[in-house]
């Protein structure tokens, strides 16, 4: 995964990785497991059901992976009897090599949700989601795919300089209105593509949120051309945060965690939650994993309300279990995208559409960026 939707959000200090062994092979020999009878319940696992099983979680490192280990891997190991290892950062070429060689050492993979959607089905690299083991009844339906569940969710949100604009912008129409709101607009400018300013351009142009897809990309680029000279580009989450903290961008489209971190550091910027975009990472199990039932049992545990609340407290990402109630600071609550008052203003995105159109639209974006 590139930097498109990856950020560790805030520096929360050094959480000890109690079950970490980065770079290890993981992937134990197949072990017969008994996960119990009856329907799965997210956040639970049968006591000692996975004695003798070793599982490796591959993720992105930093605060986020530390949070995953603390919130899910450590208690899962204690309750299930499994040995939990973690590795990373996630590299898609490594997933492909492992699957094709049938030497899978990454049992659970945290990835970009668009990549995950591209890997579902007979020709993909990921196993179909086993809903007899994974309970998704309390997870947003639009974030669950044929072969993945969301690892967390967050927002792609416009942040504006409250010192510059006496009247607050109210959505995408104002982001594109240089007369009413003059100034520089910070957007992502790396060699990757996905939900973001493209949906924003259509929303600004009057397309209704529930009629966005399939995206009319000709219309998108016509709108982008109108304001091209106002754009400045960030290539990493850290750069987007710096654009806010320095005041270089009068408005910036950023990952919500980066906006939160900038404000926490003293930037007088505010988020525009109206028409902000819902985005997420994905958790999945590669094909040819040695103990897929055990891997899905981990994902089921990870999705529990308690685990998701803890993950949110440790990382500032928002939980994906509807009953998760993280204990956050007042500022943290202002950026909790799962809270009803924020969630009802946000616009869902379609990972499936982006997965089908990724290559074509990436080429078009790169051509446009080059002028």
Secondary structure, 3 states (H helix, E strand, C coil): CCCCCCCCCCCCCCCCCCCCCCCCCCCCCCCCCCCCCCCCCCCCCCCCCCCCCEEEEEECCHHHHHHHHHHHHHHHHHHHCCEEEEEECCCHHHHHHHHHHCCCCCCEEEEEHHHHHHCCCCCCCECCCCCCCCCCCCECHHHCCCCCEEEEEEEEEEEEECCCCCCCCCCHHHHCCCCCCCCCEEEECCCCCCCCHHHHHHHHCCCCHHHCCCCCHHHHHHHHHHHHHHEEEECCHHHHHHHHHCCCCCEEEEEHHHHHHHHHCCCCEEEEEEEEEEEEEEEECECCCCCHHHHHHHHHHHCCHHHHHHHHHHHCCECCECCCCCCCCHHHHHCCCCCHHHHCCCECCCHHHHHHHHHHHHHHHHHHHCC
